[in-house]
Amino acid sequence: MEVININSEETAQYIWNEALQRSPKPFTWGLDFGSIQTIEGGTAFRVKTAAVKIQLGRMGLFTVSIIPDDKQRSQIVCEGLILGSLVPAIDEAVKYGTISKKPQFKNIQVVA
């Protein structure tokens, strides 16, 4: 597998242009447009009651972290996602507080 050179700003733009802006679902998450930022290897933003981080790994797969505002709830980390799985994974986590263990969502961790 090819190793990807990570440029944070280009990666953030790629995530938004090719995944998040192509779906109406982010608008149902209570997305705070003022919170959108570039982070190392990706992007971060706030939704209703959580912070979301999306980062591109060296092998071209993404990691999504959902960090709830409510400290009683566990952080959700989903690794090894392809671009097309980002919106469904975030949508499920925002709606239900978890990501089901469907085949396309491997390597899911709930961090207490």
N, C-alpha and C positions, 0 to 999 in steps of 0.2 A: 504494500500500500504506500502511496506517495505521502511524504511528509509535507505539511502545509506551512508556509511562512506566514506568521500572524502579524498583521498590521491592524491595530485596534480600531482606528477610525474607519478604515475600509471594511473591516469585518462588521462593525456596527451598522454601517450603511447597507451592506449586503443583507444582513438579517432583517432590517426594516424593509428594504426594497423588495426582497425576494420571498419573504415569509409573512411578516406581520401586516404589511400594508396590502397584501393580496387577499386578505380575509376580513370579513366583517366582524368576526368573533372578538378581536381585541376591543372593539367598541362596547361590548357587553360586559367587560371586566371592570369597568369603572376606571379606565386608564387615565392617569394624571399626565397629560402631555407636557406639563412643566417639569416633570421629574425625569424625563428621558435624558440619559447621559451615555457617553462612551466610557467603558471600563476596559481593563486589560483583557484583550482578546474577545471583546464583544460589547454588549449593551446592558443597561440596567434601567428599570423604571418601576413606578408604583402602580398598583391596582387597588381596588376597594380596600382590602385589609391586609395587604402584604406587599413586600418588595420582591421583584423578579430580577434575576440575573441570567443572562444567556452568554455562554462563552464557548468559543471554538477551540477544540483541542488540537494537538499536533497531528493527529491522524485524520483530520477533516470531519470529525464528529462533534456534536455539541453537548454541552452540559447545561441543564436548566436547574436553577435553585430558586425555590419559593420560600421566602422567609416571612412567616406570619407576624403581624403586629402583636397578636395575642401570644404572650410568652408561654401560655399553657398549651399551645398547639405546637406540634413538631415541625421542624423545617423539612421540606421535601427536596431531594436531590435526585435528578434523573440524568444518567450519563449515557453516552453512546447513541445520541439521537441524530438522525439525518435531518436536513433542513425541512423537509415536508412533515416531520413529526413535531416540530416545535409548537405550532399553534394548537394542535389537538392535546398535547401533553400539558401545556399551560392552561388551556381551557378546562380540562378535567380537574386539575389541581385547584384552580380558582373556584370552580363550581362546587366541588365535592370535598376539597381538603385533602385529596389523595390522588394518586395516579394508579389506575388498575394495572395489574401485571399482565397486560396483553403482550403478545410476542414482539411488537414493534417498540415496546418500552422496556428494554432489558436494563439491568443494573440500576434498579431503583432503590434508594435508601431513604428511610425516614430517620432524621437525625433529631434526637431528643435534646 
